[in-house]
Amino acid sequence: MDEPGHRFGSAVVMGGSMAGLLSARALADHFEKVIILERDSLPGAHAARKGVPQGTHVHVMLDAGHRLLERFFPGLLQDLQTQGAALIDSSRDVAWHHFGVWKSRVPQGLPLLVCTRPFLEWHVLRRVLALPNVEFHGGVSVEGLLTDASHQRVTGVRLKKAGVEEPLEAALVVDATGRGSRAPQWLEALGHARPEEEQVRVDLAYTTRLYEPPAHLQEDWKVLMQYPCPPVNWRAGFISRVEQDRWIVTLNGYFGEHAPTDDEGFLAFARSLPQPDLYACLREARPLGPLTLHKVKESRWRHYERLARFPENWVIVGDAVCAFNPVFGQGMSVAAQGAALLHACIEEQARRFPTTLDGLAQRFRKRLSDTIRLPWFMGTNIDLQYPQAVGQRKPGVGVLHWYIRRMMERSSRDAAVHRQFNRLLHLQAGLGAVLQPSVALPVLADGARALFMPLHARANTDIRPALPASSP
């Protein structure tokens, strides 16, 4: 990041998870003081937090996300890898079965950061707290906003600590409180409209445990992913090799189906997956802790950018705006993009309007919606292929779903198609990447062959591809 120039007053960040920590880093360059208010106490090293119930489950940082981490914290990726995280090739090092086919494993140069969520969050927290103008206040809840008499400008927050309420004034307030954000209720209480909400409900539940891998197993992958094939099945499983030479194993299902939290039931769920690879690994691994279950009813996007009136000096980030289906691994990377956007908007504000923050919140809301649109489109249009999924299906969506399916099938034996899809997945390209002729023509040709040729004759459905011979 560039050296800071003009600084505004103090900023308050509500929430100390990844979106909050990265927002605090973005603000630190342009505010005299940044105060993070977090309901949980300051976490210990690599410890999961009550306020992040999903923290024990599989997490990844996509290429766009970890590049922004390194931009915010130079040297962080090297530190993470030194202490056990892995930066892997998202094609070569990932054995991935999706839409009924195994994907190509030709190296693509799109790295994926793999580690546990508490490990990553703790290292980011250390870096944030090393900034001289950032404070972390744990054990604090935010009860509401302070505003001017017209309720058109936020001037701080009402916080509660040890049962005592007190005001805390700030030039800017950032809501990074996640899915539980009370921003809609607060807006309504201030006389403003609540935002429109877009939802896709699949009733996801996922169960996770850490394991010690079998000593004799020499797997040629760093991540094994067995996604379902909509609309015929909706169970999935994931194994990632993480720090301390462990596996983190997550099994999930939609529509009320989930892996039980007892050993026998967990293994039985793994055995029920369409491909046997994950179960074959899991049955010989040694459990290292309890099974944890987490449920997420829906993906949800609150469209604050559509509101005609919104208080100045208040921005909302991360899951508080858009909570993605965690199965697709987009959340932390989009949060990083949001923090980078916040940094850019404040930098622009300091350059053009150094005496005021007026207009910042509106510009940020509009631009953040542009950042969210593509990953939201990708994830929800896979989920909406299930008839049981509850959500708006726009005209022409059947053609889109047909194209997605054929592209996934083609990616089994066409490394070029798989690369363009991966660029889209890693937030490094737009929809044009998978609509260009070099992708669209073979995908459409495969669609024609599907009229008379079964899937197993067009794609690799059953044999997990080995590590390419040229790979180290």
N, C-alpha and C positions, 0 to 999 in steps of 0.2 A: 504494500500500500504506500501511497505517496505520503510525504511529511505533511502533517496538518498545518493549516493556515489559521483562518478565523475560527474562533470557538464560540458556540452559544453557551447558555447557562448549564443547568443540570437536566439530566434525562433519567427517567425511571423506566425500568424494564420489569414487567410483571411476568415471572416465570423463569426458572433457571435451567430449563431443558435445552436441547440443541438449538432450537430456534431463538430462544432467549439469549443464550450465550453468544451466538454468532451475531445477533442484533446488537448486543452490548459491545462486541468488538467493532462493529461498523460505526457505532455512535462515538466510541472513544476518541476517534480522530478529530471530532468536531464539537465536542462538548467538554466543558470544564470538569464535570463530574458525571459519572454514570452509576446508578444504584440499581442493583438487581434484587428484587424482592421475591423470595421463594418460600412456599409453604413448608417444604421439607427443610430439615437442618442441613448444614454443609456436609455433603457425602464424604465417606472415607474412600480410600483408594479402591477403584474398580468395583464399588459397591452399588448394587441395584437400589433404586429409590422407590418409595411408596407412590410418589407422584408420577412415576413413569411405569405403570403396570405392564406395559409391553416391552420393557427394557430387557427382560430375560430371554427374549426370543431372537431369532435370526435377524441380523441387520447387515446391510451393505451400504457403501457409498459409491454411487455411480461415477463415471468418469468426470462429468461436469461438476459433481459435488466435491470430490476430493481435490480437484484442481483449485477450487475456490478456498478450501481449507488451507491449502499450501499458500495461497495468495494472502490470506488473512494472517497465517502463522508460519512464516518461512522456517523450514526445517522440521515441521511437525510430522510429515509423512515418514521421514527418515527415523525420527524418534519412535514412532509407532511401530515401524518394521523392526527396529532394533530390539524392541520389547515384545515382539511376537505377532504383531499384525501382519497380514499378507497383502501385497499389491499384486494381483494376478491378472493374466490375460483372460478377459471375459468370454473368450471363445475356446482357446486352447485348453485352459485349466478348468473349464466348467463342463461337466457332463449333464446335458439338459434335454429332458424329454418333455415335449409340449405339443398339444393338439395331435397327439397320437404318434409323433415322430421324434427321433433323436436328431438334434441339430448338428450341423457341421462343426468340427473343432479346428479348422484352419486358423492359425494365429492371426489376430486382427489389430493388435496394438491399441485396444481400448481397455485400459486397466480398471479393475474393480477392487475397492478396498474392503477387506473382509476382517472383521474382528467383532468382539462382543460390544453391545451398546454401552454398558457401564465403563468398559475400558476406554472407549473412544471419548465418551462424555467427560470422564475424569481428566484425561489429557488436555482436552479443550478447555475445561474449567481452570486447570493450572495455568494455562497460557493467558486466559482472560484475567485471572486474579493477579497475574504478574504485571498487568498494566497499571501505572501509578494512579490513574484517575478513575478506576473501577472499584466499587465496593459490592460485597455480597452479603445480604442480610437474610439469614435463614430463620425458619420458624415464624414467618410473617404471612398473614393473609391480607389480601386487598379487598376491602368491603365495598368500595365504590369510587367514583371519580369526584374530584373537585372541579368546579367550572365557574365561569363568570356569571353575572346575574342573568344574562340572556340565554345561557346554556349553549352558546355557540362556540365556546372556546374552553378546552380542558386546561386546567391550571395545576393539576396534581392528582393525588390519590388519597383516600382515607384507608389507612392501614391499621391492622390489629396485631399486637404482639403481647403475649402473656395476658390476654384478656382485656388489654387496654387499647382503646382506639385513639389515633392521633392523625393529624393532617401532615402530608408531605408534599410541598409544592415542587413543581417541575416545569421546565419550558417545553418538554415533550414527554409523552407517556406512550410506551409500547406495550401492547397486550400480546404476550406470548404464552398464554395459559392453556393452550391446547384445545382438545375437543370439549373440555368443560368450560370454556370461556363464557362469561356472562355478558359479553358486549351487547347482544341483542336486547336483553332485559334493561341494561343501563341506558341504551339509546332510547328505548321506549319511555323510561322514567324521566328522561330529559326532554321529552316532547318530540322526539324524532321517530321516524318510521323504522321498523325492523327490516333487516335485509331479506330479500328473496332467498330461498334455500333450494338448491338442486341436490337431490339425493338418489343414490342407487343402493338398494338394500339387498344384501345377499346373506345376512346372518352368519358372518364368518366367526369361527372359533379355532384357536390354535393352541397346541400343547407342546411344551419344549422341555428338554433336559440336556445337560452336559454329559459327555461320555469320554471314557478313555478308549481310543481305537484299539482293535486287536493287534497285538505285536507282530503277528505273522502277515497281516494284510498290507500289501504294497499297492495301494490305490494309485492310479495315474491321473487323478483329478484332485483339485483343492475344494471344489464345490460340486455336489451332486444335487440336481434339482429335478423333481418329478412333478410337473404341473399336470392338471387335469386336461381333459379333452371336451370342451363344451360342445353340445349341451348334454352329452351322454354320461359324464361322470364329473364329480366335484370334490374329490379328495386329492390331497397333494402332500408331498414330503420333501424335506431339504436337509442336507448335511453340509456343514461348513467346517473346515479345519481352522481353528482359531488359536489365540495365544495360549501358551503353556502346553502346546501339542495336544489339544483336546478337540473333540467334535462338539459342535452345538447342533442338536437335531430338533427340528420342528415339524410336526404333522398338523395339517389343518383340513377343515372341511367347511362347506357352505350349507345353508338351509337346515341348521340344527344338528348336523352331523359333526362330531369332533372326536379326536382321539381321547380315550379315557385317561384318568390320572393314576391308574394302577398299572403295574408292570405288564400283566397278562393282556389287558385291554389295549395298551399302547402298542405292544408287539403285534397284536391281532389287527389293529388298524393299519400298521405298516405293511403287513402281509396282504391286506386288501387292495393295495395300490396296483394299478394295471401292469407295472413292470416290477420284477422281483429284486432289482439291484439294491434298493435302500434297505429292504428287510434283510437281505443276505448280509449286509454290513452290520446292521443294528443287532441282530440276534447274537453276535459274538462280542459285542462291545460291552465294557463295564460301566454301569451307571455311576456318576459322580455327584449326584444330588437329587433333590426331589423333582417331580414333574410339576410344571406350572401351566395353568390354563388361563387364557385371556380371550374375551369375546368382543367383537366389533360388529355392530348391527349393519352399518352402512358407510359408504363413502358420502361425504357431504361438503358442498361448496356454498358458502355464504357470500352472496354477491354484494359486498359493500360498495363496489365500484359503480353500481347502478343507482345508488341513493343520490337524490338531488340535493339533500342537505345532510351535512355531517360535521360534527364539531372539529374545529382546528386543533392542531397540536396533539392529535391522538392517532396512532397507526396500529394496525392489527396484522400479525404475521403468523406464519406456520400453520399448524393444525387449527388454530383459532379461526382462520379464514377458510382453509381447504384441508380436510382430513381425507387422505387417499386410502384406498384399500392397501393395507401393509404388505399383502402378498406380492405386490409388484415392486417393492423396494424403492419407491420414489420419494418418500416423505422427507428424509434428512437432506437429500440432494436438492429438492425444491426449496427447502428451508434455507439452505446455503445460498441458492440463487436469490431468494428474497432478501437475505442480509446484504448480499452484494448490491442489489438494486437499491436498498435503503441507503447504503453508503454513497452510491452514485447520486441519488436524489438530494441527500444532504450536502454533498460536495457542490452540486449545482446551485443549491439554495445559498450556500455561503458565498459563492462567486457572484451570483446575480442579485440576491436580496440579503445582504449580510446583517441587516438590522432586525429581521423578522423571520418567523417560521411559517407565516401565512402562506397557504397554497401548497405547502409540502405534503400534507396528508392526502389531499386530493390527487396530486400527481402520482404519488406512490401507489394509491389504491388502483388507479387506472393501469399503471404499468405492471403492477403485480398480477392483475388479472390476465394480462398477455403472457406472463411467465407460466401461470397455472394452466392455461387453456390446453396446451398440447399434452402434458402428462395426464390431465383429467380425461381428455378425449381418448387416449390410449387405454387407460385402465378400465374406464367405464364401458367402453365398447367391446371389451372382452367379456366383462361380467354380464352385459346385457344380452349376450348370446344364450343365456339360460332363460327359458320361459318363466322360471320361478322368480327371477330377479325382478324387483319392483323399482321402476324408474321410467323416465320419459324416453320413448323410442321415437326419434324424429323420422320424417319421411325419407325414404331411400336407405334406411339403416340396414335393410336386408342385403343390399348390394355391397355396402361397406363390410359387413360381417363375412360375406362370401369372399371378398378380396383378402381380408385378414387371414381367414382360414387357408386359402390357397398359398398365400405368402409364407405362412408358417410351414406348410407342407413342403414347399419348394426349398426352404432354408435347410432342409435335411441334407440335400446333396448339392446345393448351389451356394458356395462360400460367398460369392459376391452379393447375392440376395440377403444372406444371413448378416453380412457386414452392414448393409444399409439399414436393415431392421435394428441391428445393435446400435448403430449411430443414433437412430431415433430413440431407442430405449434409454440410452445414456445421456439424453438431452443435449446431444452435440449436432443435431440436424432436425429440420422440420419435416412435415409430411411429404415435401417434394422429394426427399431422399428415397422414399419407397414408391413414388409415382413416376419417377423418371423412366424412360424407355428401357434402360438396361435391367430394370427390375420388373416393370409392368409387363413387358412382352413375355418373358419366361413364366411369370405368374399366370398370365392369361392363357398361355399355351398349356400349362399344367391344368388349368381349369377345364380346358377343352378335353384333355386326356382323361380327366376324372369322370367324364360322361360314359366312358367304356372301359376304363382301366381301374382296378381296385387300388387303394392307397398303398398297400404293401408292395405293389409293382412299380410305384412311382417314387417311393420314399423309404427310408430306413425306419421301420416301425418297431423292431424288436431287438436289434443288436447294438448295444452301447458302443459307440465309436471309441477306438483306442487313441491315446495321445499320438499326434502326428509324429512320424519318424524323425523329422528334422528338429523336433523340439528338444530342449535340454532336459 
